[in-house]
Amino acid sequence: MKRRSVVYCFVLAIAVAVLLAWPLGLRAPAQHTASAPPLGRLVREYEVLSMPTATAYSVYTTAAATPHQVWYRVYGGDALFRQRLRVYQENAGPRPFNQLPPPDQLIREITSNNASRWFVFPREAGGVTYYFDGDNRLNANSPWRDAFGVKVKRTRYANGNRYEIAFEDHDSLDDFNDLKLEVVMLQPA
């Protein structure tokens, strides 16, 4: 009898956790790892892309028949304000500039610019877009506001692309180093 009530409590706890997460629309987040993605040899470095009016950056696959895997991590930042990274995954092509998917496509939210481990999505095939949205706020009681700009450096490797993405939290666009992340899409050419 006692064992049955322990099992019942365990099942009830899982059900409550699922019901609490359901309204948020959160899907299973990417797994995390301490290892770095296996990029292989350097092929090409691209010019830094500066987007002063961007609030987010999307990475997507154009070779839908070739499986891919996305890795990401926060690697720091030097900000006066509190930072937040929101990561979305949508099984569709990219949306128009500065348009994010609906909340039910949200995968992870990180409310810090402290360095993190790598997060790894499962391998996928088909048209998938990953959105990385940088937000900030003045203090714990103020509302979140969109980033004021994004800088991106893309590097091609034998096994995929690496993106260094940096968000700006000040409207004067001073340094683009407030929230910095790396995103890797493994998809050999």
VENPEKA-V214769 format. One line per field, one symbol per residue. ss: DSSP state (~ for helix, > for strand, _ for the rest). burial: # if it has 16 or more other C-alpha atoms within 10 Angstrom, else .. Layout:
ss = ???
burial = ???
//
This chain:
ss = _~~~~~~~~~~~~~~~~~~~~~________>>>________>>>>___>>>____>>>>>_______>>>>>>>>>_____>>>>>>>>>____________~~~>>>>>_______>>>___>____>>>>>>>>>_______>>__>>>>>>>>>__>>>>>>>>>__________>>>>>>>>___
burial = .........................#..##......#.#............#.########......##########.#..#########..##.....##...####...##..#.####..#.############......#.#########################..#..############..
//
